[in-house]
Amino acid sequence: MIFQSTRSKHSVSDTRAVLEGIAPDGGLYVDPELKNRPFDWQHCLTLSPLGMAEAILHHLLPDFPDMQGLVERAYTGKFDTPALTPLQEAGEQYILELFHGPTSAFKDVALSMLPQLMVSARALEGEQGETVILTATSGDTGKAALEGFHDVAGTRIFVFFPHGGVSPVQQLQMLTQQGANVQVCAVRGNFDDCQTAVKETFAALRQDARFGETGYRLSSANSINIGRLAPQLVYYFIAYARLMDRGAIRPGDAVDYVVPTGNFGDILAGWMAGQLGLPVGKLVCASNANKVLTDFFETGCYDKKRAFFKTSSPSMDILVSSNLERLLYYVSGGDTALVADAMRRLREEGAYTLPDGLMAEIRRDFAAYCADEADISAEIGRLWRERHYLCDPHTAVALHAARLYREEHGSGAPQVVLSTASPYKFPAAVLAAIGGDTSGDEFAQMETLSALTGVPIPPNLAGLKDRAVRFEDVIDAADMADYICAKLGVAR
């Protein structure tokens, strides 16, 4: 199976793509034949959630043997429901709950699987040195990656998060992480500074001869890694199958998916599911006040030169949505020169503009809306009052977008809103939205929220207050490579 860079003809096997994370030219690995390889999506819908995961991942990453075993080890006993991602009905929408894993966020679905893929790929590729995983996080990826990779043999993981740019609960989840092979560090700046520094560090260390002599090999746990992205297709199939089970749709009926979006991986997974044959209708891209994607879909210009806002939905506080690069590759027919030039312009000039014909094709599959802080609070409060359903701020962004899309287009297709995190990861914002008392620290707020709503606190979050903080480092983004080398004992 061949994977290719989005920026050149550089190609590798799927096992090597998982190990490398990012191509040497800075591009992201893609399957150039994604749409052309037949997949029995209808049979897939008859399988259990783990059966769907095995079928989809075997199709996307066929060089991995014993995918069934990898899937079973990834998910068995780690989620609080055998459904993995249960589908709830809430008025005019269905809500796909993606937060039933070990860290109460949607990243668990992929980051329970990636370590299994990484270990298998190391064995298949004959890797001897340690794999050093570099990860930037806007909140949820970090903890899920740490949970997935802690004490995994042959790996070291570094997680970098924006200093003051994640919720207190998200931060504490990372800073208290156990494991002899983990390292967590705050970076002065925002998520884009973290993500850019990680990409630049990849390039710098791969070109550093002394680092190369150590035997360390770099990889990533962000959705720029195809092994992180591929498992995210699974829950689109799960949602569709559950709608069929309820009689809400028949096989072949279109379903619209509304996705709170930051780095564009989660919504791209939905588009890729459509390429495999799943009847995906419109993919509604929901942004918060950092609405770079909304503006892009409206104008065709991706412009990161704008004000950055810290919001109550911090996992979406992103101005550079890395996975959009993969979509550009596919809709341009694999035009690597176009993609490379767009990424160069974004890096050097801060913006790029796509041709009208390309944007017309993108708009055929996507719509985009945004929500401000007042909209987010209103959606949380409305859903609680009307349905007694408690949601987090990211889900509220998607609910607002779903409402706007339905009002504007009147689509008769069912809407599935992806709910990406437990409300208890953002207790202050949720409490304020439903009229609760927000006094006290985050643990007092959790208790107040639970007492007020009767919704139980996830055990993994309730137990945080008894865990000791292990990591306190804060660095400048420019110092990331030196920091990593110092922790690894590598001279530069």
C-alpha positions in Angstrom: 0.0 0.0 0.0 1.5 3.3 -1.1 1.0 6.7 0.7 2.2 9.9 -0.9 3.1 13.3 0.4 0.6 16.1 -0.4 3.5 18.3 -1.6 5.5 16.0 -3.9 5.7 12.5 -5.4 7.5 11.2 -2.3 5.9 7.9 -1.4 6.2 5.3 1.4 4.3 2.3 2.7 1.4 2.7 5.1 3.5 1.3 8.0 6.2 3.9 7.2 3.7 6.7 7.0 2.4 5.9 10.5 6.0 5.8 11.8 7.0 9.1 10.2 3.9 11.1 10.8 5.1 13.9 8.5 6.7 13.5 5.1 10.3 14.8 4.8 9.1 17.7 2.5 6.7 18.8 5.3 3.7 17.4 3.5 1.0 15.1 5.0 0.7 11.5 3.8 -2.4 10.6 1.8 -3.7 7.6 -0.1 -3.8 8.7 -3.7 -6.3 5.9 -4.6 -8.7 6.5 -1.7 -11.8 6.8 -3.8 -10.8 4.2 -6.4 -10.3 1.2 -4.1 -13.8 -0.5 -3.7 -15.1 -0.8 -0.1 -18.2 -2.7 0.9 -19.7 0.0 3.1 -23.1 -1.6 3.3 -21.7 -4.8 4.8 -19.6 -2.7 7.1 -22.7 -1.1 8.6 -23.9 -4.6 9.7 -20.9 -5.1 11.9 -20.3 -4.3 15.6 -18.4 -1.1 16.4 -15.2 -3.0 16.8 -16.0 -5.0 13.6 -16.5 -1.7 11.7 -13.1 -0.4 13.1 -11.4 -3.6 11.9 -12.9 -3.4 8.4 -12.3 0.3 7.9 -8.8 0.3 9.2 -7.8 -2.9 7.3 -9.1 -1.1 4.1 -7.2 2.1 4.8 -4.0 0.5 6.2 -3.9 -2.9 4.6 -0.2 -3.7 5.3 -0.9 -4.1 9.0 -1.5 -7.8 9.8 -3.9 -8.9 12.5 -5.9 -5.7 12.5 -8.6 -7.5 14.5 -6.1 -8.0 17.3 -4.9 -4.4 17.2 -8.5 -3.2 17.4 -9.4 -5.4 20.3 -6.3 -4.3 22.2 -7.0 -0.7 21.5 -10.6 -0.6 22.6 -11.6 -3.5 24.8 -12.2 -2.3 28.4 -11.2 1.3 27.7 -14.6 2.8 26.9 -17.6 2.9 29.3 -20.0 1.6 26.7 -19.7 -1.2 24.1 -21.2 1.2 21.6 -18.0 3.3 21.8 -19.7 6.4 20.5 -23.4 6.3 21.4 -26.0 8.3 19.4 -28.5 10.3 21.4 -31.6 12.0 20.1 -32.0 15.7 21.2 -34.8 17.4 19.5 -34.1 18.2 15.8 -30.6 16.7 15.9 -28.9 13.5 16.9 -25.8 13.9 19.0 -23.0 11.5 18.6 -21.2 11.3 21.9 -17.5 10.8 21.3 -16.3 11.3 24.9 -16.8 7.9 26.5 -13.1 6.9 26.5 -10.4 7.2 29.1 -9.9 10.9 28.8 -13.5 12.0 28.1 -12.7 13.5 24.7 -13.2 12.4 21.1 -9.4 12.0 20.6 -9.6 8.7 22.6 -11.1 6.9 19.6 -8.0 7.5 17.5 -5.4 7.7 20.2 -6.4 4.4 21.7 -5.6 2.9 18.3 -2.5 4.8 17.2 -0.1 3.2 19.8 -1.2 -0.2 18.6 -0.5 0.8 15.0 2.8 2.4 16.0 4.1 -0.7 17.9 3.0 -3.0 15.0 4.7 -0.7 12.4 7.9 -0.6 14.4 8.1 -4.4 14.3 7.2 -4.6 10.6 9.7 -1.9 9.7 12.4 -3.4 11.9 12.9 -0.2 13.9 15.5 -0.5 16.6 15.9 2.9 18.1 13.2 4.7 20.2 10.4 6.5 18.4 10.1 10.1 19.8 6.5 11.3 19.4 6.1 15.1 19.2 2.6 16.4 19.8 1.1 19.9 19.9 -2.3 20.1 21.6 -5.1 22.7 21.8 -6.4 20.7 24.8 -7.7 17.2 24.2 -5.1 15.6 22.0 -2.4 15.9 24.6 -4.0 14.0 27.3 -5.4 11.3 25.0 -1.9 10.9 23.4 -0.3 10.7 26.8 -2.8 8.1 28.0 -2.4 6.0 24.9 1.4 6.1 24.8 2.5 6.1 28.4 4.9 3.3 29.1 4.5 1.9 25.6 7.8 0.1 24.9 10.2 1.8 22.4 8.5 5.2 22.5 9.0 8.6 24.1 6.3 11.2 23.9 6.5 15.0 24.2 3.3 17.0 24.5 3.3 20.8 24.1 0.3 23.0 24.9 -0.3 26.7 24.8 0.5 28.3 28.1 -2.8 29.6 29.5 -4.6 28.4 26.4 -6.4 25.2 27.6 -9.0 24.7 30.3 -7.9 24.1 33.9 -9.2 20.6 33.7 -7.4 19.9 30.4 -4.2 21.3 31.8 -4.4 19.2 35.0 -5.1 16.1 33.0 -1.8 16.5 31.2 0.4 17.8 34.1 -0.5 14.8 36.3 0.1 12.2 33.7 1.9 9.1 34.9 4.5 7.2 32.8 8.3 6.9 32.6 8.3 7.9 28.9 6.2 11.0 28.9 7.1 14.7 29.0 4.7 17.7 29.1 5.6 21.3 28.5 3.7 24.6 28.1 4.7 26.9 25.3 4.4 30.7 25.5 1.9 31.6 22.7 -1.1 30.0 21.2 -1.8 26.6 19.6 -0.6 27.7 16.2 2.7 28.6 17.8 2.9 25.1 19.3 2.0 23.4 16.1 4.4 25.5 13.9 7.2 24.8 16.4 6.6 21.1 16.3 6.7 21.0 12.5 9.8 23.2 12.4 11.4 20.9 15.1 10.7 17.9 12.9 12.5 19.5 10.1 15.4 20.8 12.2 16.1 17.5 14.0 15.7 15.4 10.9 18.5 17.5 9.3 20.7 17.4 12.4 23.4 14.8 11.8 24.1 14.4 15.5 20.5 13.7 16.3 20.3 11.2 13.5 23.2 9.3 15.0 21.4 8.7 18.2 18.9 6.2 16.7 15.9 8.3 17.7 13.1 8.5 15.1 10.5 11.2 15.1 6.8 10.8 14.7 3.6 12.6 15.6 0.3 11.8 17.5 -1.5 14.7 16.0 -4.0 14.1 13.2 -1.3 15.1 10.7 -0.3 11.4 11.3 -2.5 9.2 9.0 -2.6 6.6 11.8 -4.3 9.1 14.0 -6.7 10.3 11.3 -7.8 6.9 10.0 -9.6 5.6 13.1 -11.8 8.8 13.1 -13.7 7.5 10.1 -15.2 4.8 12.2 -17.7 6.8 14.2 -19.3 8.2 11.1 -20.2 4.7 10.1 -21.3 3.9 13.7 -23.7 6.9 13.6 -25.1 6.0 10.2 -25.7 2.4 11.4 -27.5 3.5 14.5 -29.8 5.7 12.5 -30.6 2.7 10.3 -31.3 0.6 13.4 -33.8 3.2 14.6 -35.6 3.4 11.3 -34.6 7.0 10.9 -33.0 6.3 7.5 -32.8 3.6 4.9 -29.5 2.4 3.3 -28.4 5.1 0.8 -30.2 8.0 2.5 -27.9 11.0 3.0 -27.0 12.2 6.5 -25.6 15.6 7.3 -22.8 15.8 9.9 -22.1 18.9 11.9 -18.5 19.0 13.3 -16.9 21.5 15.7 -13.7 22.1 13.9 -10.2 23.3 14.7 -7.4 21.4 13.0 -9.8 20.0 10.3 -9.0 16.4 11.1 -12.4 15.4 12.5 -14.4 16.8 9.6 -11.9 15.5 7.0 -12.5 12.0 8.4 -16.2 12.5 7.6 -15.3 13.5 4.0 -13.0 10.5 3.7 -15.9 8.2 5.0 -17.9 9.6 2.1 -15.1 8.7 -0.3 -15.4 5.1 0.9 -19.1 5.2 -0.1 -20.9 6.2 3.1 -23.8 8.4 2.1 -22.5 11.6 3.7 -24.7 14.6 2.8 -23.4 18.0 3.8 -20.4 18.4 6.2 -21.1 21.5 8.2 -17.9 23.0 9.6 -18.6 24.8 12.9 -16.1 27.4 14.2 -15.9 29.6 17.2 -14.7 33.2 17.2 -11.5 32.1 15.5 -13.5 31.7 12.3 -10.6 31.3 9.8 -12.4 28.3 8.3 -15.8 30.0 8.0 -14.1 32.9 6.1 -12.2 30.4 3.9 -15.3 28.6 2.8 -17.1 31.9 2.1 -14.3 33.7 0.3 -11.8 31.1 -1.0 -9.0 32.9 0.8 -7.3 31.2 3.8 -5.9 34.1 5.8 -4.3 33.5 9.2 -3.3 37.2 9.6 -6.0 38.1 12.0 -6.8 38.5 15.7 -6.6 35.4 17.9 -9.2 34.9 20.5 -9.1 32.7 23.6 -12.6 31.2 24.0 -14.6 28.8 26.1 -14.0 26.2 23.4 -10.2 26.2 23.5 -9.7 23.1 21.4 -10.9 25.1 18.5 -8.7 28.2 19.2 -6.7 27.5 16.0 -5.8 29.7 13.0 -3.8 27.1 11.0 -6.0 24.0 10.2 -3.3 21.5 9.1 -5.6 18.8 7.7 -7.1 21.2 5.2 -4.0 20.5 3.2 -5.2 16.9 2.6 -8.5 18.1 1.3 -6.7 20.5 -1.1 -4.7 17.5 -2.4 -7.8 15.4 -3.1 -10.1 18.1 -4.6 -7.2 19.3 -6.9 -6.8 15.9 -8.3 -3.5 15.3 -6.6 -1.9 18.6 -7.7 1.1 18.5 -5.4 2.5 21.7 -6.9 -0.7 23.6 -6.1 -0.7 22.3 -2.5 3.0 23.0 -2.0 2.6 26.5 -3.3 -0.4 27.2 -1.1 1.4 25.9 2.0 4.4 28.1 1.1 2.3 31.1 0.7 0.6 30.4 4.1 4.0 30.1 5.7 5.7 33.1 4.1 2.8 35.5 3.4 0.1 34.3 5.9 -2.6 33.6 3.3 -3.4 31.8 0.1 -6.4 31.9 -2.3 -7.8 29.0 -4.2 -9.2 29.1 -7.8 -13.0 29.5 -8.0 -13.4 26.1 -9.6 -11.7 24.4 -6.8 -13.8 26.3 -4.2 -17.0 25.3 -6.0 -16.1 21.7 -5.6 -15.3 22.1 -2.0 -18.5 23.9 -1.3 -20.4 21.1 -2.9 -19.5 18.9 0.1 -19.0 21.5 2.9 -20.8 24.4 4.5 -19.4 26.6 7.3 -20.8 28.7 10.2 -19.4 30.2 13.4 -20.6 31.0 16.9 -19.5 33.6 19.3 -19.4 33.3 23.1 -23.0 34.5 23.5 -24.2 31.9 21.0 -22.3 29.1 22.8 -23.7 29.9 26.2 -27.2 30.2 24.7 -27.0 26.8 23.1 -25.8 25.1 26.3 -28.6 26.7 28.2 -31.3 26.0 25.6 -30.4 22.4 25.3 -30.5 21.9 29.0 -33.8 23.7 29.5 -35.5 22.1 26.6 -34.0 18.6 26.6 -32.2 18.2 29.9 -29.1 17.4 27.9 -25.8 18.7 29.1 -23.2 19.6 26.5 -19.8 21.2 26.4 -18.9 24.5 24.6 -17.4 22.8 21.5 -20.6 20.8 21.0 -22.6 24.0 21.5 -20.7 25.6 18.6 -21.8 22.7 16.4 -25.4 22.9 17.6 -25.4 26.6 16.7 -24.0 25.8 13.3 -26.6 23.1 12.8 -29.4 25.5 13.6 -28.1 28.1 11.1 -27.6 25.5 8.4 -31.1 24.1 8.8 -32.7 27.6 8.8 -30.8 28.6 5.7 -31.2 25.5 3.7 -34.1 23.6 5.1 -32.4 20.3 4.5 -34.6 17.3 5.1 -31.6 15.0 5.8 -31.0 13.9 9.4 -28.4 16.0 11.2 -25.7 14.3 13.4 -23.9 16.7 15.6 -20.5 15.4 16.8 -20.1 16.0 20.5 -16.4 16.1 21.2 -15.9 16.4 25.0 -17.5 15.9 28.3 -19.1 19.0 29.8 -17.1 18.4 32.9 -13.9 19.4 31.1 -15.3 22.9 31.0 -17.4 23.2 34.2 -17.2 27.0 34.6 -18.5 27.7 31.1 -21.3 25.1 31.3 -22.4 26.2 34.8 -22.6 29.8 33.8 -24.7 28.9 30.7 -27.3 27.0 32.8 -27.4 29.6 35.6 -25.3 27.8 38.1 -22.9 29.1 40.8 -19.4 29.2 39.3 -17.6 29.9 42.6 -14.7 27.7 43.7 -12.1 25.8 41.7 -12.8 23.5 38.9 -13.4 20.6 41.2 -15.9 22.5 43.3 -17.5 23.6 40.0 -17.8 19.9 38.9 -19.5 19.0 42.1 -21.9 21.9 41.7 -22.7 21.0 38.2 -23.3 17.4 39.1 -25.6 18.3 42.0 -27.5 20.8 39.9 -28.0 18.4 36.9 -27.8 14.9 38.2 -25.3 14.1 35.4 -22.4 12.1 37.0 -18.8 13.3 36.8 -16.6 10.9 34.8 -14.4 9.1 37.3 -11.2 10.0 35.4 -12.0 13.7 35.9 -13.2 13.4 39.4 -10.0 11.7 40.4 -7.7 14.5 39.1 -7.8 16.4 42.4 -5.9 13.6 44.2 -3.1 13.4 41.6 0.2 15.2 42.0 1.5 17.6 39.3 4.6 16.2 37.6 5.4 18.8 35.0 5.9 22.6 35.3 8.1 23.5 32.4 7.3 26.6 30.3 9.4 27.5 27.2 9.4 29.8 24.2 8.4 28.1 20.9 11.8 28.9 19.4 13.5 26.7 22.1 11.5 23.5 21.4 14.2 21.6 19.6 16.8 22.4 22.3 14.4 21.5 25.0 13.7 18.1 23.4 17.4 17.4 22.9 18.2 18.3 26.5 15.5 15.9 27.8 16.8 13.2 25.6 20.4 13.9 26.5 21.4 14.7 22.9 24.0 17.4 22.3 23.3 20.1 19.7 
